[in-house]
Amino acid sequence: MKTDIVIVGAGPTGLALACQLIRHNVDFVILDKKETTTPFSKAIGVQARTLEIYEQIGLSGKLVEQGWITEKASFVEGGDVRGAVELSKIGEGMSPYPFLLIVEQGKHEKLLYDFIKSNGKDVQWQTELAGLSQTEAGVKANVKKADGETEIIEAKFLVGCDGAKSLVRTALGLTFEGSTFERLFYVADAQVDWRFAHDSLYVCLAQNTITAFFPMVGANHFRIVGTFPEGHAADEGEILYEEIEAQIKKDTELELDIHDVNWFSVYKVHSRRVNKFSNGRCFVAGDAAHIHTPAGAQGMNTGIQDGYNLAWKLAAVLRGKASLSLLETYDEERSANAKRLLQTTDRAFDLGASDEWFVAFFRTKIFPFIANFALQFDAVKKFIFPLVSQIGINYRKSSLSQNNGLFKVKAGDRMPYFEIDGASVYEKLKAPKFHLLTFFDGANKPPEFSADDFTDFHEMPLYPNIAEIFGASKTFSVLLRPDNYIGLISEDVSGEDLRAYLSRF
């Protein structure tokens, strides 16, 4: 069998990458040793940036319909609510999706899988990677099917989306260095009967543990996530559900009845990343490239962004529009992001579960009372929401980012969200190509360009809200990459900067 790209692993990262390759009209084979998509809830948080990505292929609305928008977070200490913060519109004006969406991974994966099948493709289920080899010209993947038969798939490139125990990563000789948190985490998907309403995320704060209840679709349906205390002696596989429930009741000091447990798991959290996201014509993405604490619901969303970053670059190379050197920027951009991510999630975990007396005192006695007050300030919202929702991820230091002029928004930033003539600017940016946006001040008329299958052009008035966002007072242009990150922002609208930028790769 021959194809352009082999995707190993059909979890959220692999499925989302396949959807992007369909969008770019790139041929692929995707395989997984499972029988089908997961039936479990697993990762449940879907961030704004992921929904913006899905909007381009018509899936964001469908996912929102299947999920639960988190209205607020309530902080519980000593069995009582000590404070709450409103979350439903925390990102208003910064994204068309100014909230955290809770949706089961099983439903999420099925939505992606249905999109793949509706476009004439399918996953090779019950098929696993047995080995791989590569040359300067391509990759050979040796795969084994459920009946024991083997097959060779020849491809131009291969992407390992095969999880934390990635065979692809091992075969490529990539390291996976970092640390392991000694304490055990648990997660359970269950019905909870208690005195609290089903309209809030509840975070129960204790001296050296943290327990969170995430509302999900269905009456009294919650995802429960928590930690055992430091020094808990048992191994992951030895802990029964009854021990988890006892720990929940002890830590939360709440009267509650937990029943109809659909799924639970106990695990140790690792904080690790690969030394490099690629080797030759092979790449890793998602948990195969980075794993970390569950703080902030970042993991699955980061894997989806890995694929979003890589897909357009593979498409440009396969179409002969760019040299192989463009693919080096995948490691350049996503490796730097993974490093920042691990640092951020580690710090958040320390704040949430550290047993150091001052941190514990701040977490339980001070934070619940000041959190909502702090979020009344736009400056705090503009710091917190971009950080958690991932709209604030940038590639400013990337070799693909070029500034010409002094702007508030920089090359390497995600294209800011705003409305123009009553509609989201993102409505103009769904085509899988480069977009040149020229904002015209009414005096300095830009030249006209002809669109092609690689770049399209949009001329827009420099309205006051746009001038404020970009910090611009005269005509300027923005070249967006196909992943809607700014490659070039320039005061030059003659086309010279544009031609020079594109000729670099």
C-alpha positions as CSV (number, residue, x, y, z in Angstrom):
1,M,0.0,0.0,0.0
2,K,1.2,3.5,-0.8
3,T,0.1,6.8,0.6
4,D,1.4,10.3,1.5
5,I,1.2,10.0,5.3
6,V,0.8,7.2,7.8
7,I,-0.8,8.2,11.1
8,V,-0.1,5.8,13.9
9,G,-2.8,6.2,16.6
10,A,-6.5,7.1,16.3
11,G,-7.1,9.0,19.6
12,P,-8.0,12.7,19.6
13,T,-4.6,13.8,18.2
14,G,-4.5,11.3,15.4
15,L,-8.2,11.7,14.4
16,A,-7.9,15.5,14.5
17,L,-4.7,15.4,12.3
18,A,-6.6,13.1,9.8
19,C,-9.4,15.7,9.7
20,Q,-6.8,18.5,8.9
21,L,-5.2,16.3,6.2
22,I,-8.7,15.9,4.6
23,R,-9.1,19.7,4.7
24,H,-5.8,20.0,2.9
25,N,-6.6,17.3,0.4
26,V,-3.7,15.1,1.5
27,D,-3.9,11.3,1.2
28,F,-3.2,9.3,4.4
29,V,-3.6,5.9,6.2
30,I,-4.5,6.0,9.9
31,L,-4.3,2.9,12.0
32,D,-4.9,1.9,15.7
33,K,-4.7,-1.3,17.6
34,K,-8.0,-0.6,19.3
35,E,-11.3,-2.0,17.9
36,T,-12.9,1.5,17.6
37,T,-13.1,4.9,19.2
38,T,-13.0,4.9,23.0
39,P,-16.2,4.3,24.9
40,F,-14.9,6.2,28.0
41,S,-15.0,9.8,29.0
42,K,-11.3,10.2,29.6
43,A,-10.2,13.8,28.6
44,I,-13.2,16.1,28.9
45,G,-12.0,19.7,28.6
46,V,-12.2,21.3,25.2
47,Q,-10.6,24.8,25.0
48,A,-11.5,27.8,22.9
49,R,-8.5,27.3,20.5
50,T,-9.6,23.8,19.7
51,L,-13.1,25.0,18.9
52,E,-11.7,27.7,16.6
53,I,-9.7,25.0,14.8
54,Y,-12.8,22.8,14.4
55,E,-14.9,25.8,13.2
56,Q,-12.9,25.7,9.9
57,I,-14.3,22.2,9.2
58,G,-17.8,22.7,10.5
59,L,-17.4,20.7,13.7
60,S,-17.3,23.3,16.5
61,G,-21.1,23.8,16.7
62,K,-21.7,20.0,16.7
63,L,-19.3,19.5,19.6
64,V,-20.7,22.4,21.6
65,E,-24.2,20.8,21.2
66,Q,-22.9,17.5,22.8
67,G,-21.1,19.2,25.7
68,W,-21.6,21.3,28.8
69,I,-20.5,24.9,29.0
70,T,-19.0,25.5,32.5
71,E,-21.0,28.4,33.9
72,K,-18.9,29.0,37.1
73,A,-16.4,27.4,39.4
74,S,-17.2,27.1,43.1
75,F,-14.5,26.7,45.8
76,V,-15.4,24.4,48.7
77,E,-13.5,24.2,51.9
78,G,-14.5,22.4,55.1
79,G,-17.7,21.2,53.4
80,D,-19.0,24.7,52.4
81,V,-18.7,26.9,49.4
82,R,-16.3,29.7,50.3
83,G,-16.3,31.6,46.9
84,A,-17.2,31.3,43.3
85,V,-16.1,32.8,39.9
86,E,-18.3,33.2,36.8
87,L,-16.7,31.4,33.8
88,S,-19.3,31.3,31.0
89,K,-18.1,34.6,29.4
90,I,-14.6,34.9,30.9
91,G,-13.2,35.1,27.3
92,E,-15.9,37.4,25.9
93,G,-14.4,39.5,23.1
94,M,-11.3,37.4,22.8
95,S,-12.8,34.3,21.1
96,P,-16.1,33.3,19.6
97,Y,-16.0,30.5,22.2
98,P,-15.4,32.4,25.5
99,F,-15.8,29.4,27.8
100,L,-14.5,25.9,28.7
101,L,-16.5,23.1,27.1
102,I,-16.9,19.8,28.9
103,V,-17.5,16.9,26.6
104,E,-16.7,13.2,26.9
105,Q,-13.7,12.1,24.9
106,G,-15.8,9.2,23.5
107,K,-18.3,11.6,22.0
108,H,-15.4,13.9,20.8
109,E,-13.6,11.0,19.0
110,K,-16.8,9.8,17.4
111,L,-17.5,13.2,16.0
112,L,-14.0,13.3,14.4
113,Y,-14.3,9.7,13.2
114,D,-17.7,10.4,11.6
115,F,-16.1,13.4,9.7
116,I,-13.4,11.1,8.4
117,K,-15.9,8.5,7.2
118,S,-18.1,11.1,5.6
119,N,-15.1,12.1,3.5
120,G,-14.5,8.6,2.2
121,K,-11.7,7.6,4.6
122,D,-11.6,5.2,7.5
123,V,-9.3,4.0,10.3
124,Q,-7.6,0.7,10.0
125,W,-8.7,-0.6,13.4
126,Q,-7.1,-3.6,15.2
127,T,-3.9,-2.8,13.3
128,E,-0.6,-2.0,15.1
129,L,2.8,-0.8,14.1
130,A,5.3,-3.6,14.1
131,G,8.3,-1.6,12.9
132,L,9.4,1.2,10.7
133,S,12.3,2.3,8.5
134,Q,13.0,5.4,6.6
135,T,15.3,6.8,3.9
136,E,15.8,10.3,2.5
137,A,12.9,9.5,0.1
138,G,10.3,8.0,2.3
139,V,9.1,5.8,5.1
140,K,8.1,2.1,5.3
141,A,5.7,1.1,8.1
142,N,5.4,-2.6,8.9
143,V,1.9,-3.2,10.3
144,K,0.3,-6.2,11.9
145,K,-3.5,-6.9,11.7
146,A,-5.7,-8.7,14.1
147,D,-5.5,-12.0,12.2
148,G,-1.7,-11.9,12.4
149,E,-1.1,-10.9,8.8
150,T,1.5,-8.2,8.1
151,E,1.6,-5.5,5.5
152,I,4.0,-2.9,4.4
153,I,2.8,0.7,3.9
154,E,5.0,3.0,1.9
155,A,4.6,6.7,2.6
156,K,6.3,10.1,2.2
157,F,5.9,10.8,6.0
158,L,4.8,9.2,9.2
159,V,3.3,10.8,12.3
160,G,3.2,9.0,15.7
161,C,0.1,9.9,17.6
162,D,0.3,6.7,19.6
163,G,0.3,7.9,23.2
164,A,2.6,8.1,26.2
165,K,4.1,4.6,25.5
166,S,4.7,5.5,21.8
167,L,6.3,2.8,19.7
168,V,7.1,5.5,17.1
169,R,9.0,7.6,19.6
170,T,11.0,4.5,20.7
171,A,11.7,3.4,17.1
172,L,13.0,6.9,16.3
173,G,15.4,6.9,19.3
174,L,13.8,10.1,20.8
175,T,14.3,10.6,24.5
176,F,11.3,11.3,26.8
177,E,12.9,13.0,29.8
178,G,11.2,14.6,32.8
179,S,9.9,13.6,36.2
180,T,7.1,11.6,37.8
181,F,5.0,13.0,40.6
182,E,5.0,10.6,43.6
183,R,1.5,11.1,44.6
184,L,-1.4,9.2,42.9
185,F,-4.2,10.7,41.0
186,Y,-7.7,9.2,40.5
187,V,-10.5,9.9,38.1
188,A,-14.1,8.7,38.2
189,D,-17.1,9.2,36.0
190,A,-20.3,8.9,38.1
191,Q,-23.6,10.1,39.4
192,V,-23.3,12.3,42.5
193,D,-26.3,13.0,44.8
194,W,-25.6,16.0,47.1
195,R,-26.9,19.4,48.1
196,F,-25.1,21.3,45.3
197,A,-26.6,22.4,42.0
198,H,-25.5,20.9,38.7
199,D,-24.5,24.4,37.3
200,S,-20.9,24.7,38.6
201,L,-17.5,23.1,38.6
202,Y,-16.7,22.4,42.2
203,V,-13.2,22.5,43.5
204,C,-12.7,21.1,47.0
205,L,-9.6,22.5,48.7
206,A,-7.9,20.7,51.6
207,Q,-4.6,20.9,53.4
208,N,-2.6,18.6,51.0
209,T,-5.1,17.3,48.4
210,I,-7.5,18.7,45.8
211,T,-10.7,17.2,44.5
212,A,-12.7,18.6,41.6
213,F,-16.2,17.8,40.3
214,F,-16.8,18.7,36.7
215,P,-20.5,18.8,35.6
216,M,-21.2,16.8,32.5
217,V,-24.3,16.3,30.3
218,G,-27.0,14.4,32.3
219,A,-28.6,15.1,35.7
220,N,-26.1,14.8,38.5
221,H,-23.5,13.4,36.2
222,F,-20.0,14.5,37.2
223,R,-16.3,13.8,36.4
224,I,-14.4,13.5,39.7
225,V,-10.7,14.2,39.7
226,G,-8.5,14.1,42.8
227,T,-5.3,13.2,44.5
228,F,-4.3,10.8,47.3
229,P,-2.1,12.4,49.9
230,E,1.7,12.5,49.6
231,G,3.1,9.2,50.7
232,H,0.1,7.0,49.9
233,A,1.7,3.6,49.8
234,A,-0.4,1.6,47.3
235,D,0.4,1.1,43.6
236,E,-2.0,2.2,40.9
237,G,-3.2,-1.3,40.1
238,E,-3.9,-2.2,43.7
239,I,-6.5,0.5,44.5
240,L,-10.1,-0.5,44.4
241,Y,-12.9,2.0,43.7
242,E,-14.1,1.8,47.3
243,E,-10.8,3.3,48.5
244,I,-11.2,6.2,46.0
245,E,-14.7,7.0,47.3
246,A,-13.5,6.9,50.9
247,Q,-10.8,9.4,50.0
248,I,-13.3,11.7,48.3
249,K,-15.5,11.8,51.3
250,K,-12.7,12.3,53.7
251,D,-11.1,15.2,51.7
252,T,-14.3,17.0,50.7
253,E,-16.0,16.7,54.1
254,L,-19.3,16.5,52.2
255,E,-22.4,14.4,52.6
256,L,-22.7,12.8,49.1
257,D,-23.8,9.6,47.5
258,I,-21.6,8.5,44.5
259,H,-23.2,5.8,42.4
260,D,-23.5,4.4,38.8
261,V,-19.7,4.7,38.3
262,N,-19.2,4.3,34.5
263,W,-15.4,4.4,34.6
264,F,-12.5,5.1,37.0
265,S,-8.8,5.0,36.9
266,V,-5.8,5.5,39.2
267,Y,-2.5,6.7,37.8
268,K,0.7,8.5,38.5
269,V,1.3,11.8,36.7
270,H,4.4,12.3,34.6
271,S,5.8,15.6,33.3
272,R,7.9,14.7,30.2
273,R,8.6,15.8,26.7
274,V,10.7,14.6,23.8
275,N,14.1,16.0,23.0
276,K,12.8,16.6,19.4
277,F,9.4,16.4,17.7
278,S,10.9,14.8,14.5
279,N,13.5,12.5,13.1
280,G,13.9,12.5,9.3
281,R,10.5,12.0,7.7
282,C,8.9,10.9,11.0
283,F,7.1,13.1,13.6
284,V,5.5,12.7,17.0
285,A,2.5,14.5,18.3
286,G,0.2,14.6,21.4
287,D,1.0,12.3,24.3
288,A,3.8,10.7,22.3
289,A,5.6,14.0,22.5
290,H,4.6,15.5,25.8
291,I,2.7,14.5,29.0
292,H,2.0,16.5,32.1
293,T,-0.3,17.1,35.0
294,P,-4.0,17.5,34.2
295,A,-4.0,21.1,35.5
296,G,-6.0,23.4,33.2
297,A,-7.2,20.7,30.8
298,Q,-4.3,21.2,28.4
299,G,-3.1,17.8,27.2
300,M,-5.6,16.7,24.6
301,N,-6.0,20.3,23.2
302,T,-2.2,20.6,22.9
303,G,-2.1,17.4,20.9
304,I,-4.7,18.7,18.5
305,Q,-2.7,21.9,18.0
306,D,0.4,19.8,17.3
307,G,-1.4,18.2,14.3
308,Y,-2.8,21.6,13.3
309,N,0.7,23.0,13.1
310,L,2.1,20.1,11.2
311,A,-0.7,19.4,8.7
312,W,-0.4,22.6,6.6
313,K,3.4,22.2,6.5
314,L,3.2,18.6,5.2
315,A,0.6,19.7,2.6
316,A,2.8,22.6,1.4
317,V,5.8,20.2,0.9
318,L,3.7,17.4,-0.7
319,R,2.2,20.0,-3.2
320,G,5.7,21.2,-4.1
321,K,5.0,24.6,-2.7
322,A,7.8,24.5,0.0
323,S,11.1,22.7,0.6
324,L,11.6,20.0,3.2
325,S,13.2,22.7,5.5
326,L,9.7,24.0,6.3
327,L,9.1,20.9,8.3
328,E,11.9,21.7,10.6
329,T,9.7,24.5,12.0
330,Y,7.3,22.0,13.4
331,D,9.9,21.0,16.0
332,E,11.0,24.6,16.4
333,E,7.5,25.8,17.3
334,R,5.9,22.9,19.1
335,S,9.0,21.9,21.2
336,A,9.2,25.5,22.6
337,N,5.4,25.3,23.3
338,A,5.8,22.0,25.1
339,K,8.5,23.3,27.3
340,R,6.4,26.3,28.3
341,L,3.4,24.0,28.9
342,L,5.2,21.7,31.3
343,Q,6.5,24.6,33.3
344,T,2.9,26.1,33.5
345,T,1.1,22.9,34.4
346,D,3.8,22.0,37.0
347,R,3.4,25.4,38.7
348,A,-0.4,25.1,38.6
349,F,-0.3,21.6,40.2
350,D,2.0,22.9,42.9
351,L,-0.5,25.6,43.8
352,G,-3.4,23.2,43.7
353,A,-1.9,20.3,45.8
354,S,1.2,21.4,47.6
355,D,1.3,20.7,51.3
356,E,3.7,23.5,52.1
357,W,2.0,25.4,54.9
358,F,2.0,28.9,53.2
359,V,0.8,27.5,49.8
360,A,-1.9,25.4,51.5
361,F,-3.0,28.4,53.6
362,F,-3.3,30.6,50.6
363,R,-5.1,27.9,48.6
364,T,-7.7,27.2,51.3
365,K,-8.1,30.4,53.2
366,I,-7.4,33.3,50.8
367,F,-7.8,32.2,47.1
368,P,-11.5,31.3,47.3
369,F,-12.4,34.7,48.6
370,I,-10.4,36.8,46.1
371,A,-10.8,34.8,42.9
372,N,-14.1,36.3,41.8
373,F,-13.0,39.8,42.7
374,A,-9.8,39.5,40.7
375,L,-11.8,38.3,37.6
376,Q,-13.8,41.6,37.6
377,F,-10.8,43.2,36.1
378,D,-10.3,43.0,32.3
379,A,-6.5,42.8,32.8
380,V,-6.9,39.6,34.8
381,K,-9.3,38.1,32.3
382,K,-6.9,39.0,29.5
383,F,-4.2,37.2,31.3
384,I,-6.0,34.1,32.5
385,F,-8.3,33.3,29.5
386,P,-5.6,33.3,26.8
387,L,-3.3,31.2,29.0
388,V,-5.9,28.5,29.8
389,S,-7.8,28.5,26.5
390,Q,-4.6,28.3,24.5
391,I,-5.5,31.3,22.3
392,G,-2.4,33.0,23.8
393,I,0.0,30.4,22.4
394,N,2.4,32.2,20.0
395,Y,5.4,31.5,17.8
396,R,6.9,35.0,18.0
397,K,10.5,33.6,18.1
398,S,9.9,31.2,15.2
399,S,11.9,31.6,12.0
400,L,8.5,31.9,10.2
401,S,7.6,35.1,12.0
402,Q,8.5,38.5,10.6
403,N,7.6,42.0,11.8
404,N,7.9,45.2,9.7
405,G,6.6,48.0,11.8
406,L,5.5,48.7,15.4
407,F,2.3,46.9,16.2
408,K,0.6,45.7,19.4
409,V,0.0,42.3,17.7
410,K,3.2,40.5,16.6
411,A,4.1,38.1,13.9
412,G,3.7,34.6,15.5
413,D,0.5,35.5,17.3
414,R,-2.8,33.9,16.6
415,M,-5.0,36.1,14.4
416,P,-7.0,38.2,17.0
417,Y,-10.7,37.6,17.1
418,F,-13.0,40.5,16.2
419,E,-16.2,41.2,14.3
420,I,-16.2,43.1,11.1
421,D,-19.4,44.3,9.5
422,G,-21.3,42.2,12.1
423,A,-19.6,38.9,11.4
424,S,-16.6,37.1,12.9
425,V,-13.4,37.7,10.9
426,Y,-12.8,34.0,11.1
427,E,-15.6,33.5,8.6
428,K,-13.2,34.7,5.9
429,L,-10.4,32.4,7.0
430,K,-11.7,28.9,6.6
431,A,-10.0,28.0,3.3
432,P,-6.8,25.9,3.9
433,K,-4.4,28.4,2.4
434,F,-2.4,31.6,3.2
435,H,-4.6,34.7,3.7
436,L,-3.3,38.2,3.0
437,L,-5.5,40.7,4.9
438,T,-5.0,44.4,4.1
439,F,-6.6,46.9,6.4
440,F,-7.2,50.1,4.3
441,D,-7.3,53.5,6.0
442,G,-9.1,55.1,3.1
443,A,-6.0,57.1,1.9
444,N,-3.2,54.7,1.1
445,K,-4.8,52.4,-1.5
446,P,-3.1,49.0,-1.7
447,P,-2.6,47.3,-5.0
448,E,-4.9,44.5,-6.1
449,F,-3.7,40.9,-6.0
450,S,-5.0,37.8,-7.8
451,A,-5.9,34.9,-5.6
452,D,-4.6,31.4,-6.4
453,D,-4.8,27.9,-4.8
454,F,-2.1,28.8,-2.3
455,T,-3.0,32.4,-1.2
456,D,-6.1,34.5,-1.1
457,F,-6.6,38.2,-0.4
458,H,-9.0,40.3,1.6
459,E,-9.2,44.0,1.8
460,M,-11.0,45.5,4.8
461,P,-11.6,49.0,6.2
462,L,-9.3,50.0,9.1
463,Y,-12.2,50.4,11.5
464,P,-11.4,51.9,14.9
465,N,-11.7,48.6,16.8
466,I,-9.2,47.0,14.4
467,A,-6.8,50.0,14.7
468,E,-7.0,49.6,18.5
469,I,-6.4,45.9,18.5
470,F,-3.3,46.1,16.2
471,G,-2.1,49.5,17.4
472,A,-2.1,50.9,13.8
473,S,-3.1,54.2,12.4
474,K,-2.5,53.7,8.7
475,T,-2.9,51.0,6.0
476,F,-1.1,47.7,6.9
477,S,-1.2,44.1,5.9
478,V,-1.2,40.8,7.7
479,L,-0.2,37.5,6.1
480,L,-1.8,34.5,7.9
481,R,-0.4,31.1,7.7
482,P,-2.9,28.3,6.9
483,D,-3.1,27.7,10.7
484,N,-4.2,31.3,11.2
485,Y,-1.1,32.4,12.9
486,I,0.5,35.6,11.7
487,G,3.6,34.9,9.5
488,L,4.1,38.5,8.5
489,I,2.7,41.8,9.7
490,S,3.9,44.8,7.7
491,E,3.4,48.5,7.0
492,D,4.4,47.7,3.4
493,V,1.4,46.9,1.3
494,S,3.1,47.0,-2.1
495,G,3.6,43.2,-2.1
496,E,7.4,43.4,-1.8
497,D,7.4,42.1,1.8
498,L,4.9,39.4,0.9
499,R,7.0,38.1,-2.0
500,A,10.2,38.2,0.0
501,Y,8.5,36.4,2.9
502,L,7.0,33.6,0.8
503,S,10.3,33.1,-1.2
504,R,12.1,32.2,2.0
505,F,10.5,28.7,2.0
